[in-house]
Amino acid sequence: KVHERFVYLPIHAITNQKGRRVDPQGRWFNRMLETTKQPDFRPDGAPTPTAKSSNQVASTLDFLSTPGSINSVLEPGDEIRRLELVHLGSRFASADAPNRFSGLSGPSIERGYLGPQSWATKTFMRLNKRDISGHVYYQMLLGGPRRTLHFNPAESTAVIVTCGGLCPGLNSVIREIVMTLTAYGVPNIWGCKGGYKGMVEPGKWIKLTPDVVQDIHNRGGTVLVSDRGNPPHSEIAQTLKERNVTQYFVIGGDGTHQGAMSIFKCTEEIGHNCAVVGVPKTIDND
């Protein structure tokens, strides 16, 4: 059962799989160590496991799978629509900085990078055999590391804000963003206290580092103190420009994201090169 749907797998895809062990040189293990900051439990003097050669087969499933055209599963009347993202490179000069994210290492690097055509398609389905009407399937760009970055991390500044009602996991999200930005090499990471209202009071922002957020996932609520209410979006955009913020992470619900989109439009209007990243959360299922 995969993603709440039953699928068929070739029997040798199951029997030829290795045991459920984590490759200590793999991307998943390195990602876990980086985000959780767990210590190295190998005995003193123990040799470091050697990385697999890059020409080895990634897995049995990779070996058995073959690329297929999406056209082979479409029925007459079906339509594919892509949810395109705004790319800052189409408006502002891009740094085209090489990605030196420390969470990627070993032979998994080449597989870990995603290209401009890395799309995920909504599940294809038919209600029954008599369902011959056309369906609309959406494609969304996969999140993940790219080979080159629009911003140079060493020259970047990020701000995180939580808005709206409290819900479980907010501190975990804040912690993960800080840890990931640090792994990318971003030196300045700020937390805005008090929701959107705090965005126009940068003097109350707090500096966020891995040491500061190390254990916040064990607390309830949000260390950034969420709040409701919106000052003028143009004022928030102007504050982002004055503080040279290049990455703005907004954690909130539907109203919060409507505000984030308005803020992004305001940053474009004043010519400020800033990525506005929405992180969806809700406590009232909106």
N, C-alpha and C positions, 0 to 999 in steps of 0.2 A: 504494500500500500504506500503510494507516494503522493504527498500533498492531498490527502483525503480521496485519492483515486487509486483503484487497483490497476496494476500494469503487469504485463508479461515480461519476464527476463529469461534469456537463454540459460539453460541449466548450468553450462560451464562458466557463465558470468558469475554464478553464485559459488560453485564448488572450487573455482580457481582463485577466488579472492583470498588474500591473506587474512590472518586473524585480526580481530578488532584491536589493533595496536596503533598507537600514534607514532608516526615517523618523527624522531627528534630533530631531523634536518628539514622537515616539511614546513610549508607555509602556515598550516593550521597551528602547529605546535609553537612556532615562533610568534605567531599572532597572540596566542594565549599567554606566553611568557611576557610579551611586551605590554599587553593591556592589564594583566593582573599583577605584574611585577613580582612574580614568584621567584624565589632564590633557586640557584642551581644545586640540586641535591645529589649530583654525582660525587662519589668518594674522592677525597684528595688524591691527586696523582692519576686518576682514571683517564684513559685516553679519550679524546674527543671523537665521537663517531664520524667517519668519513662520509662526505656527501656523495650521493649517487651521481653517476655520470649523466650529462645532459641528454645523451642519446638513448638512455634507457626508456622503456615504455612506462608512461605515467601510471597506468593501472590497467587491469583487465578490461574494464568498461571502455576506457579510451581506445584500447586495441580493437575491441569488437564493434565500436560505433563507426558509422560512416556519415559524412555530411549529407543532408537531404534538402531538397528544395521545398519551400513552403507552398509552392504552387501545387504540389502533389497531393495536398490534403484539403485544398480549398474546393468548395462546391460552387456551382453557378449561382451568381448573385452575391457571393461573399465579398467582403470589402476589408482591406487592411488599412488602418489609420495609425500614423505615428504621432506620438505626443512629443513634439520637438521641444527641446530646452533652449532657452536664451543663452547664446554663447558670447561671453564678454569680448572674445577675440574679434568678433565682427564689428565691434564699436571702438574698442581700445587696443592699443599696441600690446601684444603679448610678450612676456619675458621668455617664453619657450624654455623654461628652466628644466634641466634634467631631473628626473624623479630619483631622489636618494632616500626614499622612505626606508627606515631601518627595520620595518616589519617584514620586508621581503628579502629573503636570502636563499642561497643555494640554487639548485636546478629548477625550483618552482618559479623563479623570477620571470622567465620567459612566458610561462603559462599564466602568471598572475596579472600581467598588464592587459588592459582592455583597449580596443581600438575604437574608432569613431562609428563602426557598424556593429557594435555589441548590443543588439536589441533582444529583449525578451517579449514573447508574444503571448497574449491571453490564450487560455486553454480553448482548443477547438472542440465543439460539441454540437450534437443534434438532440432535440427533445425526444424524437422517435423516428421511425422510418418514413413517416408521412411528413416530417418536417423538411420541406423543400424550399422554404423561404430563405432569402439571403440573410446572413448575419454579419455584424460589424465586429471585427477583432482589433484590439488596440495593441500597439507595440510601445514599449517603454525602454529607455536607455538604461543599461545595467550600470549600477554604481560600482566603483572599484578604482584601483590605481591606474593612472595613465602614464605613458612613457615620458611625456613632457608636461610641464605645469604652466598654467597661465601666469601665476604669480611666482616670484622668487621667494621661497619660504623664509630665507634669511632676512628679507626686507619686509615681511608681512606683519600685520597686527590683526588680531581676531578679538571679537566681543561675543559673549554668550548672554542671552536673556531668556528668562522664563516668564510666560504671561498666562493669565486666566486662572482657572481653578486648579487646585493641587490634585495630583494623581500619583500612584505608585511608580517608582522608577526614574523620577526626574533627576535625582542626584547621580544615578548610574549613567544617565545620558550625558550629564555635564562632565562626569569623570572620564567617560570614553572619548568625548570630544577633545578634552585637554590632553589626554595621553596620546591620541592620534596626532594632534597638531604638533606636539612636542617631538614625536617620532619623525614627522616630516621636517622638523627643524625650524618651526615658527617660534621666535623668541619672546614675543609679546602677546599674552593671552589675558583678556580681562573678563570679569564677570560683572554684569550690570544688575544691581540690586533694585527691586521694586518694579519690575516689568517695564513696559514702554515709558512710564513716567520717569523712571530712572535713566532712560537713554539721553535725556536732555540735561542731566546732572552728572557729567563725567567725573566730577570730583568725588563722587560716592562709589565709583567703580572700584572693584577689588582685583588685585593681581592673582591670577590662578596659575599654579605650578603643579607638577606631579606630586610634590610633597603636600601641598595644600589639599588636593582632592583625593589623596591616597585612600582614605577610609570613609569618605562621605557617603558611599553607597550603603553604609550601615545605618544611616540616619533616615528619618522620614522627612517628608516635605521637600523643600528645595533650599539649598544654602544661599540661593540668590534672591529669596523672598519674592514670590510671585504676586502680581497685582493686576487689577483690571483698570481700564481707562486708557485713552490715547491722547497724547499731545499732538499738535500738528505734525503730519508726516514730513513736511518740508524741514521742520526744525530738527527732527531726528536725522534726516539725510545730511543736513548741514553739519551736525555734530560728528557724524561718521567721517565727513570730509576733513573737518578741522583736526580730528584725532588721527587722520590717515589710516582709518580702519579699512582693511582689504577683504576680510571675511567676517560676515555678520551672521551668527547662528541664532535663529528665532525658534524657540520651543513653545508650541501652543496649539490651539484648536482652530476651527474654521475662521472665526473672527480675527484671531491673531494672524493667520496666514493671509487674510484679505489685507490686513494692515501691512504685512511684510511686502506684499506685492506693490502696494501704493508707495512704500518707502523706496523700493527698488526703482520704480518709475521716477521718483524724485531725484535719486542719485544719478540717474541717466540725464535728467534735465539739467543738473548742475555740473555735469561732466566728471563725476567721480567714479573711478574704476573700482567697484566693490561687488563682491559676490554675496548675495543674500540667500542664505540656506535655510529652508524651512524644515523643522523636525516635528512631525505630527504627533500630537498626544491629545487625549480627551478624558474627561471624567464623566461627561454626560452623553457620550455616544453620538456626538454631532459630527 
